Amino acid sequence: MTPRFFPYSALALIVCGTVLGAPSDDRGRIIPVVASTTTYGDLIDPGLNRDSCSSTLWANDVLWVCRDTQQAFANGSIGTHLVANTVSLSGLPSAPSNPIQLVLSSPQGYGPIFYAFEADECPQEGCGDGVCGPGICGDGTRWVNAYGFMAKQRLLGLSVVNATGYSLYHVTSQRPGVIPSAKMHINAFWSATQIGYGSAASVVRNGFAYLYGATPDRKLAVARAALTGLLSSLEDHKIYEYYVNGTWARTPPVNTDPTIVLPNTSAVQGTMYWSPKWQSYVWIGGDGFPNANFLISTAPKPEGPWSAPQQFYSGVVGNGTLAAYSAVAHPDLTDGTGNYIFITWTKTHFDVDGIFNVYEQPLVRVDWQ
């Protein structure tokens, strides 16, 4: 597989779950049918306990961005120190005739946070309960700080304490095979009263980056940006258009505008990509916690009309605190034909001490008829 972007820079890492393709047409609605599934076991990242990983092709490697990360010890126990987000590299999965567990490599070792704190967020050190690390605040709260266009949401447990907008990060690396670096590029690129375009899903095609964000009722809205270089133009608000009331407009809407909602969409941890096989845009995601049900929806255009999501796979759940969640598709693990897709989800079980959740992320290949 060859890289789908010029190496090695991306604003906001929107390349996660993003593919390029040929021109589309407005053919009839697609009804995906599963031909077969192949199980590859759990993702392996030696010595690390990692939650909810997404992937993108990065030069000749696969770059994985994961949520909470802890040390995993040989005796089955989990370390108390936690890092809010980390990255790894891997190769591509083996052929389905010989499914081998995929090993993720973390040459930087345990500890470095990938998307670091912003200046107006809490310090990276000092928490009183001993369960802390980069990304965790001393008062027990934490900031959601894991992927590309990122919501500035502070959490207490799983409850949102406050939300102050969406920031744009810049991810770069100098050569293949090296873990890239990330820095905050524009603070609060989208305000708290706007849609966080790009924070839910994205797809790049025909000279545009189509960026999806969640509406207050957990549906999707979409904006597009004309690309004039290596995604560098994404920092300029003037190039954006917003799908409002059935047309593309230059003025950004407020997030409560009912005319921006795309029917039949969901903001529950989905992935967007283009399928040459179906000549359609594809959304794959979950139907909510706590299960591993995978749904699929297709559309001839980025704005729709999107088909009603249908379930095509149900994964095994765990017996930990959080049974299963984070249904993720991985188009950049494929050959780009659209004939198959890889999916993962997160399931948990308790460690040997019965204290911490151990994260497991099964990798499954789904081939389509």
C-alpha positions, 0 to 999 in steps of 0.5 A: 500500500502506498501513502495516501498523503504526502509525508509527513504532516497533517493539521489536526490529524484529520487523516485518521479514518480518511481515504481518497477515491475516484469521482462519485456518481448518484447511483441508487442506495447501497445495501451492504452485505457481509460475505465473511469475517476474520478474527485477528485476536486483540491488538498487542502493545507489549507492556501497555494497557491502552484504550480506544485506538484509531488509526491512519496511514502515516508514510509507510506505517500505520499510526495509532492514536489511543486514549487512556494508557497505563503500564501492564505488568507481566503478573497481570496487574495494571499500573496506577499512573495514567496518560490521557493519550498516546501513539504507536506505530504498526505495519499492516495486517496479514492476509485473512488466510493467515490472520496474525495478531497485529503488534503495535510498537511504542519506541518512545516508551511509556509516558509521553502524552501526544496531545498535550495540555493547553495553557488554560487547562490544568497542570500536568502534575500533582494529583492527590489520589495517586492515580494520575499522569499527563492529562489528569488534573489534581482535583480528579477531573480531566480534559478530553484530549485524544484526537484531531480537532478536539473538544475542550471538554473537562470531565468528572468521571464521564460527566462533562463539567464544562466545554469551551470549544474545539482546538486545532492540532498540528501533527508532524514527523521528519522521516518514516518510522519515527513517532510524530509530534503534535502541538496545539496550532489554534486554540478554540478554532471552533467556539463553544456555540459552533459545531466542532467540525472535524471532531466527529469524522472526516473524509478527503476527496475531490479536493475537499476535506469534509469535516463532521461534527456533533450537534447537541442532539448527537446527530452530525453536521458537515462543513467542507474546506477546499485544499490548496496544499498539504492540508495547510489551508485548514487553519484559514476560516475563510475557505470553509463552507457549511451545509445549512438548510440544504445548501453550502454557505459561507457563514458558520451556523450556531450549533443549535440551528435545526437545518444543519442536522443530517438525517439518519446520522449519529455522532456515536464514535463513527468513522467516515470513508469513501468506498470505490466498490460502492461509489459511496461515502460510508459511515461505520459506528456503534449504537452506544454503550455498553455493547459492540454492535456495528452499524453502517450507513452510505450516501452518494454525497458527503451531505447525504442523503444517508441511508438508515443505519443497519447492523452488520456485526456484533462483537463480544463484550467484556465483564469489566466496569465498561463492558464494550464501547468505541466501535471504530473502523480502520479504512487505512488498514485496507488496500483502498478498494472498498472490498473489505474493512477492519474494525475494532472495539474496546472491551474490558475485564478486571486485572488480577488485583480486581482494581483496574480495567484491562482494555482489550481491542479485538481486530476483525476483518469484514469482507463484503459481498 
